[in-house]
Amino acid sequence: EISGMIMNRVNSYIPGIGYQIFGNVISLILGLMPFVFRLSQAKDLEQLATHSATELCITAFGSNGDIWVLSMVIISFLVRVSLVWIFFFLLCVAERTYKQRLLFAKLFGHLTSARRARKSEVPHFRLKKVQNIKMWLSLRSYLKRRGPQRSVDVIVSSAFLLTISVVFICCAQLLHMHEIFLDCHYNWELVIWCISLTLFLLRFVTLGSETSKKYSNTSILLTEQV
């Protein structure tokens, strides 16, 4: 019954959409990156305003109006944006799951505090009986297993391995050709991938450490037992 009340409180929480918007923006940036890079290489930034929209489109698409080339470029753009969006959508799902785990841990920690339990609208009980201690430990074990486990861990592990690979490639490129590092299109994309994935990994690490800290608060149990 207590776990059901906690789950209802977590399910009623409305998560933010900040990271989802961030993922959509990164997907669009990575999709438009080839066009922007082609314009920057072909034209000076001061001369872009003097050209017509048709000339800019021809330069960005890399074609003089060939319908097949334009079709391939548009299809490639849509495929790139779709695949990147799917990847960041999975990262957003993992971030939301980690946030729910943190909410479970916070509400679980409020059970032994009368003021916090009243504020969070969850039951309150003291750990002064063996039965209450057994219930407290069983409830902690039960709440830890709520929500998807393996799928989210696979997403986070894949993001971590991808970040390590991107950082390794960036370091190798900097050591090999540091003077012309930003003159290559793929290096710009690697930098964007590295920054965006690092932000998501920092979010995962922060949420995971806070969740573990809430569940590993043995001082409450020891104090109540004494």
VOPAGU-2260 file (C-alpha; in pm, 1 decimal, decimal comma):
REM VOPAGU-2260
SITE   aa  ch    i         X         Y         Z
SITE  GLU   A    0       0,0       0,0       0,0
SITE  ILE   A    1     283,7     239,9      83,7
SITE  SER   A    2     466,4     160,0    -240,0
SITE  GLY   A    3     144,0     220,0    -433,3
SITE  MET   A    4     107,0     563,8    -276,8
SITE  ILE   A    5     467,1     648,9    -364,1
SITE  MET   A    6     422,5     528,5    -722,0
SITE  ASN   A    7     108,3     738,6    -760,3
SITE  ARG   A    8     298,7    1043,6    -639,5
SITE  VAL   A    9     577,8     978,2    -888,9
SITE  ASN   A   10     336,7     915,2   -1177,2
SITE  SER   A   11     155,6    1241,5   -1106,4
SITE  TYR   A   12     481,4    1435,1   -1140,1
SITE  ILE   A   13     506,8    1630,1   -1467,3
SITE  PRO   A   14     865,5    1606,5   -1597,9
SITE  GLY   A   15    1036,9    1896,3   -1768,2
SITE  ILE   A   16    1104,6    1906,3   -2139,6
SITE  GLY   A   17    1435,4    2092,1   -2128,0
SITE  TYR   A   18    1652,0    1798,9   -2234,0
SITE  GLN   A   19    1400,7    1697,5   -2499,8
SITE  ILE   A   20    1419,6    2044,9   -2653,0
SITE  PHE   A   21    1799,1    2030,7   -2627,9
SITE  GLY   A   22    1801,6    1698,5   -2815,9
SITE  ASN   A   23    1575,6    1838,0   -3088,5
SITE  VAL   A   24    1800,4    2142,7   -3130,9
SITE  ILE   A   25    2114,4    1927,2   -3153,3
SITE  SER   A   26    1946,1    1702,2   -3410,5
SITE  LEU   A   27    1858,6    2002,3   -3624,6
SITE  ILE   A   28    2208,2    2150,7   -3588,4
SITE  LEU   A   29    2375,3    1824,5   -3692,8
SITE  GLY   A   30    2138,2    1797,2   -3988,0
SITE  LEU   A   31    2211,1    2152,1   -4107,6
SITE  MET   A   32    2584,0    2130,0   -4036,8
SITE  PRO   A   33    2685,6    2018,5   -4392,3
SITE  PHE   A   34    2496,4    2309,3   -4551,9
SITE  VAL   A   35    2641,8    2567,5   -4313,4
SITE  PHE   A   36    2993,2    2430,9   -4352,0
SITE  ARG   A   37    2963,7    2430,1   -4732,4
SITE  LEU   A   38    2849,5    2793,7   -4726,4
SITE  SER   A   39    3130,6    2896,8   -4494,5
SITE  GLN   A   40    3389,4    2729,4   -4716,0
SITE  ALA   A   41    3253,2    2869,3   -5043,5
SITE  LYS   A   42    3167,6    3224,1   -4936,5
SITE  ASP   A   43    3302,6    3474,3   -4690,8
SITE  LEU   A   44    3068,0    3568,7   -4411,1
SITE  GLU   A   45    3070,8    3931,9   -4525,0
SITE  GLN   A   46    2972,1    3837,2   -4879,6
SITE  LEU   A   47    2675,8    3615,9   -4786,6
SITE  ALA   A   48    2439,5    3912,8   -4762,9
SITE  THR   A   49    2527,6    4023,0   -5118,2
SITE  HIS   A   50    2419,6    3694,6   -5279,7
SITE  SER   A   51    2065,4    3599,0   -5367,3
SITE  ALA   A   52    1873,7    3319,7   -5199,2
SITE  THR   A   53    1899,9    3103,5   -5511,2
SITE  GLU   A   54    2279,1    3130,3   -5520,9
SITE  LEU   A   55    2301,0    3048,2   -5151,2
SITE  CYS   A   56    2079,7    2742,4   -5196,6
SITE  ILE   A   57    2286,6    2620,9   -5491,9
SITE  THR   A   58    2604,5    2662,1   -5287,8
SITE  ALA   A   59    2457,5    2496,1   -4977,9
SITE  PHE   A   60    2317,5    2199,1   -5169,2
SITE  GLY   A   61    2629,3    2163,6   -5383,3
SITE  SER   A   62    2431,8    2141,4   -5708,6
SITE  ASN   A   63    2343,2    2366,4   -6001,0
SITE  GLY   A   64    1983,3    2245,5   -6007,6
SITE  ASP   A   65    2017,9    1873,9   -6080,5
SITE  ILE   A   66    1699,7    1720,7   -5945,3
SITE  TRP   A   67    1867,3    1391,0   -5857,4
SITE  VAL   A   68    2140,6    1559,0   -5655,4
SITE  LEU   A   69    1886,0    1776,9   -5474,8
SITE  SER   A   70    1672,3    1473,2   -5397,2
SITE  MET   A   71    1968,7    1282,1   -5254,7
SITE  VAL   A   72    2075,2    1579,2   -5042,4
SITE  ILE   A   73    1724,3    1627,8   -4902,4
SITE  ILE   A   74    1683,8    1255,9   -4830,1
SITE  SER   A   75    2024,0    1248,5   -4658,1
SITE  PHE   A   76    1924,8    1549,1   -4447,3
SITE  LEU   A   77    1598,4    1384,7   -4338,4
SITE  VAL   A   78    1772,1    1055,4   -4258,9
SITE  ARG   A   79    2043,7    1229,9   -4055,8
SITE  VAL   A   80    1796,0    1433,4   -3854,0
SITE  SER   A   81    1570,6    1131,3   -3794,1
SITE  LEU   A   82    1850,0     902,1   -3676,4
SITE  VAL   A   83    2006,6    1163,8   -3449,8
SITE  TRP   A   84    1664,8    1254,5   -3309,4
SITE  ILE   A   85    1592,1     888,9   -3229,5
SITE  PHE   A   86    1923,9     858,9   -3045,7
SITE  PHE   A   87    1867,0    1172,6   -2837,7
SITE  PHE   A   88    1507,5    1068,5   -2775,0
SITE  LEU   A   89    1638,9     748,8   -2615,8
SITE  LEU   A   90    1874,9     957,9   -2402,7
SITE  CYS   A   91    1578,4    1172,0   -2293,5
SITE  VAL   A   92    1386,2     855,5   -2200,3
SITE  ALA   A   93    1682,5     740,8   -1991,4
SITE  GLU   A   94    1706,2    1083,5   -1825,3
SITE  ARG   A   95    1336,4    1073,8   -1738,9
SITE  THR   A   96    1375,1     724,5   -1592,1
SITE  TYR   A   97    1669,4     838,8   -1378,9
SITE  LYS   A   98    1459,2    1133,7   -1262,3
SITE  GLN   A   99    1178,6     897,1   -1160,3
SITE  ARG   A  100    1426,6     683,3    -969,6
SITE  LEU   A  101    1541,9     993,5    -782,9
SITE  LEU   A  102    1181,6    1081,1    -697,6
SITE  PHE   A  103    1128,6     728,0    -566,1
SITE  ALA   A  104    1437,5     765,7    -349,6
SITE  LYS   A  105    1331,2    1109,3    -220,3
SITE  LEU   A  106     982,0     994,1    -125,9
SITE  PHE   A  107    1129,2     683,9      34,4
SITE  GLY   A  108    1353,6     905,3     246,7
SITE  HIS   A  109    1053,7    1112,2     353,9
SITE  LEU   A  110     885,7     812,3     516,9
SITE  THR   A  111    1089,5     838,6     838,5
SITE  SER   A  112    1046,9    1216,8     874,3
SITE  ALA   A  113     713,1    1343,3    1001,0
SITE  ARG   A  114     749,0    1691,1     847,4
SITE  ARG   A  115     864,1    1568,9     505,6
SITE  ALA   A  116     605,8    1291,4     496,9
SITE  ARG   A  117     329,8    1540,7     568,1
SITE  LYS   A  118     463,4    1771,3     298,1
SITE  SER   A  119     491,6    1491,6      39,0
SITE  GLU   A  120     159,9    1330,6     140,1
SITE  VAL   A  121     311,8     990,2     211,6
SITE  PRO   A  122     276,7     772,3     525,0
SITE  HIS   A  123     513,1     819,6     817,3
SITE  PHE   A  124     644,7     550,0    1050,5
SITE  ARG   A  125     933,4     520,1    1294,1
SITE  LEU   A  126    1194,4     245,7    1282,4
SITE  LYS   A  127    1151,4     155,7    1649,1
SITE  LYS   A  128    1007,9    -190,6    1586,9
SITE  VAL   A  129    1156,9    -491,5    1413,7
SITE  GLN   A  130     849,0    -514,7    1194,1
SITE  ASN   A  131     891,4    -153,6    1079,5
SITE  ILE   A  132    1260,7    -210,6    1002,8
SITE  LYS   A  133    1176,7    -519,7     794,8
SITE  MET   A  134     910,5    -324,0     607,9
SITE  TRP   A  135    1155,1     -35,9     551,8
SITE  LEU   A  136    1419,0    -268,3     403,2
SITE  SER   A  137    1165,5    -455,3     188,1
SITE  LEU   A  138    1022,8    -128,9      59,4
SITE  ARG   A  139    1368,7      -1,9     -32,4
SITE  SER   A  140    1443,9    -320,8    -224,9
SITE  TYR   A  141    1105,8    -303,6    -399,9
SITE  LEU   A  142    1136,7      62,0    -505,9
SITE  LYS   A  143    1487,9      10,4    -641,0
SITE  ARG   A  144    1349,6    -232,5    -900,0
SITE  ARG   A  145    1070,7      -4,1   -1023,0
SITE  GLY   A  146    1078,8     109,4   -1385,4
SITE  PRO   A  147    1287,9     -19,2   -1676,2
SITE  GLN   A  148    1629,5    -143,8   -1576,0
SITE  ARG   A  149    1821,2    -324,4   -1850,5
SITE  SER   A  150    1704,9    -108,8   -2140,2
SITE  VAL   A  151    1800,7     215,1   -1965,1
SITE  ASP   A  152    2136,0      72,5   -1856,3
SITE  VAL   A  153    2207,6     -29,4   -2216,5
SITE  ILE   A  154    2125,1     323,7   -2338,8
SITE  VAL   A  155    2350,5     487,6   -2080,2
SITE  SER   A  156    2634,7     240,9   -2143,7
SITE  SER   A  157    2609,9     298,3   -2519,2
SITE  ALA   A  158    2618,5     675,5   -2469,4
SITE  PHE   A  159    2924,3     641,6   -2246,5
SITE  LEU   A  160    3110,8     421,9   -2496,8
SITE  LEU   A  161    3018,5     655,1   -2782,9
SITE  THR   A  162    3143,7     955,3   -2585,8
SITE  ILE   A  163    3474,0     781,3   -2510,6
SITE  SER   A  164    3513,8     696,6   -2880,1
SITE  VAL   A  165    3438,3    1053,2   -2991,9
SITE  VAL   A  166    3679,6    1200,3   -2736,7
SITE  PHE   A  167    3950,5     956,8   -2847,1
SITE  ILE   A  168    3901,6    1048,4   -3215,0
SITE  CYS   A  169    3904,9    1422,9   -3133,0
SITE  CYS   A  170    4227,5    1386,8   -2935,1
SITE  ALA   A  171    4387,7    1189,2   -3217,9
SITE  GLN   A  172    4282,1    1451,8   -3472,6
SITE  LEU   A  173    4416,5    1734,5   -3255,6
SITE  LEU   A  174    4752,0    1563,2   -3215,3
SITE  HIS   A  175    4771,8    1478,6   -3584,5
SITE  MET   A  176    4657,8    1808,9   -3739,5
SITE  HIS   A  177    4590,1    2065,3   -3470,2
SITE  GLU   A  178    4650,3    2360,6   -3705,2
SITE  ILE   A  179    4368,4    2265,8   -3945,6
SITE  PHE   A  180    4144,5    2083,2   -3698,5
SITE  LEU   A  181    3842,3    2310,6   -3750,7
SITE  ASP   A  182    3885,9    2315,3   -4129,2
SITE  CYS   A  183    3727,8    1970,4   -4157,7
SITE  HIS   A  184    3354,0    1919,4   -4150,7
SITE  TYR   A  185    3358,0    1595,2   -3955,0
SITE  ASN   A  186    3567,1    1754,1   -3678,5
SITE  TRP   A  187    3292,8    2010,8   -3618,4
SITE  GLU   A  188    3039,2    1731,2   -3592,8
SITE  LEU   A  189    3261,5    1539,6   -3351,6
SITE  VAL   A  190    3288,9    1846,9   -3128,4
SITE  ILE   A  191    2909,8    1891,4   -3125,0
SITE  TRP   A  192    2859,2    1522,9   -3046,3
SITE  CYS   A  193    3116,3    1538,2   -2768,0
SITE  ILE   A  194    2959,1    1843,4   -2601,5
SITE  SER   A  195    2600,7    1716,1   -2622,4
SITE  LEU   A  196    2682,2    1364,6   -2500,9
SITE  THR   A  197    2893,8    1501,0   -2216,0
SITE  LEU   A  198    2600,3    1709,9   -2092,2
SITE  PHE   A  199    2373,5    1405,8   -2089,8
SITE  LEU   A  200    2635,2    1191,2   -1913,5
SITE  LEU   A  201    2685,9    1456,8   -1646,0
SITE  ARG   A  202    2309,2    1457,6   -1592,9
SITE  PHE   A  203    2306,1    1077,4   -1559,0
SITE  VAL   A  204    2596,2    1080,2   -1313,3
SITE  THR   A  205    2434,9    1352,8   -1101,8
SITE  LEU   A  206    2095,8    1181,6   -1084,5
SITE  GLY   A  207    2251,9     840,0   -1020,3
SITE  SER   A  208    2475,0     963,8    -737,9
SITE  GLU   A  209    2187,6    1147,5    -568,8
SITE  THR   A  210    1964,9     839,9    -595,4
SITE  SER   A  211    2230,6     612,8    -446,9
SITE  LYS   A  212    2290,3     861,7    -167,2
SITE  LYS   A  213    1919,5     862,8     -78,1
SITE  TYR   A  214    1896,5     484,6     -66,8
SITE  SER   A  215    2230,3     439,1     113,3
SITE  ASN   A  216    2141,3     665,1     404,8
SITE  THR   A  217    2227,8     409,7     675,2
SITE  SER   A  218    2261,0     680,8     939,3
SITE  ILE   A  219    1878,9     700,7     965,2
SITE  LEU   A  220    1847,7     328,7    1022,9
SITE  LEU   A  221    2134,1     318,2    1275,5
SITE  THR   A  222    2002,0     620,1    1464,7
SITE  GLU   A  223    1652,4     476,6    1486,0
SITE  GLN   A  224    1784,7     137,8    1596,1
SITE  VAL   A  225    1996,3     295,8    1872,5
